[in-house]
């Protein structure tokens, strides 16, 4: 592989890395998996990676066609993703024991999508494809999803450092931030619909 190819892969990797923001999602992952055992947490991580990978690769190949066929815009997608995140955040804030949460679905929604691969990643993927091609887009998305899985796997260390009280406090703060992120996604989606460029 020559220097030009490496540079192309790097240039494709960076915007997807920023869009995935695995480090930023880590506290939310800790919040969502609070009280979950190691084996179950590992299963959730693998499920989230598989969901994110299938969605991203499928979107790379079929995204534009599906959106066009269903008459869906990126703005519509952002509003839907934001609404899902907002509902999850509200449940976490008003239900501190989290008894209503079903861990079986966590890997797919909201971790796989819209947290790891959401509107930002899908939109960025379309830009990467147009500038660098399909292979660099698939490489950058796959490597970033793998990186997110590795970061999530290290969440035990964060839990040990914070302790039970610290984790609960972080949980509330992250739920509030998650709600704010959800509102931001809805706002951006509305702006994209009302003021299309």
Residue pairs with C-beta under 8 A, 6 or more apart in sequence:
8 132
8 133
8 136
9 136
9 139
9 140
11 131
11 132
11 136
12 128
12 131
12 132
12 136
12 137
12 139
12 140
13 139
13 140
13 143
13 144
15 124
15 127
15 128
15 140
16 121
16 124
16 125
16 128
16 137
16 140
16 141
16 144
17 140
17 144
17 147
18 124
19 120
19 121
19 123
19 124
20 116
20 117
20 121
20 144
20 145
20 147
20 148
22 116
22 144
22 147
22 148
22 151
22 152
23 151
25 111
25 115
25 116
25 148
26 151
26 152
26 155
26 158
27 158
27 170
27 174
27 177
28 115
28 174
28 177
28 178
29 111
29 115
29 152
29 155
30 155
30 158
30 159
30 167
30 170
30 171
30 174
31 92
31 170
31 171
31 174
31 175
31 178
32 88
32 92
32 101
32 106
32 110
32 111
33 40
33 41
33 44
33 103
33 106
33 155
34 98
34 167
34 168
34 171
35 98
36 44
36 103
38 156
40 103
41 155
42 153
43 107
44 103
44 106
44 107
44 111
45 107
45 149
45 152
45 153
46 107
46 149
47 106
47 107
47 108
47 111
47 112
48 106
48 107
48 108
48 111
48 112
48 115
48 116
48 148
48 149
48 152
49 112
49 116
49 145
49 146
49 148
49 149
50 107
50 112
51 107
51 108
51 109
51 111
51 112
51 113
51 116
51 117
52 111
52 112
52 113
52 116
52 117
52 145
52 148
53 117
53 141
53 142
53 145
55 112
55 113
55 117
55 122
56 117
56 121
56 122
56 125
56 141
56 142
56 145
57 138
57 141
57 142
59 66
59 117
59 122
59 125
60 125
60 129
60 134
60 137
60 138
60 141
61 134
63 122
63 125
63 126
64 126
66 72
67 73
67 74
67 77
73 192
73 193
73 196
74 119
74 122
74 123
74 189
74 192
75 188
75 189
75 190
75 191
75 192
75 193
75 196
76 189
76 193
77 119
77 122
77 189
78 119
78 185
78 186
78 188
78 189
78 192
79 185
79 186
79 189
79 190
79 193
81 113
81 114
81 118
81 119
81 185
82 181
82 182
82 183
82 184
82 185
82 186
82 189
83 182
83 186
84 109
84 110
84 114
84 182
85 110
85 114
85 115
85 178
85 179
85 181
85 182
85 185
86 179
86 182
86 183
86 186
88 110
88 178
89 175
89 176
89 178
89 179
89 182
90 179
91 98
91 100
91 101
92 98
92 101
92 171
92 175
92 178
93 172
93 175
93 176
93 179
95 101
96 168
96 172
114 185
116 145
116 148
117 141
117 145
118 185
119 185
119 189
121 141
125 137
125 141
128 136
128 137
128 140
129 137
159 167
162 170
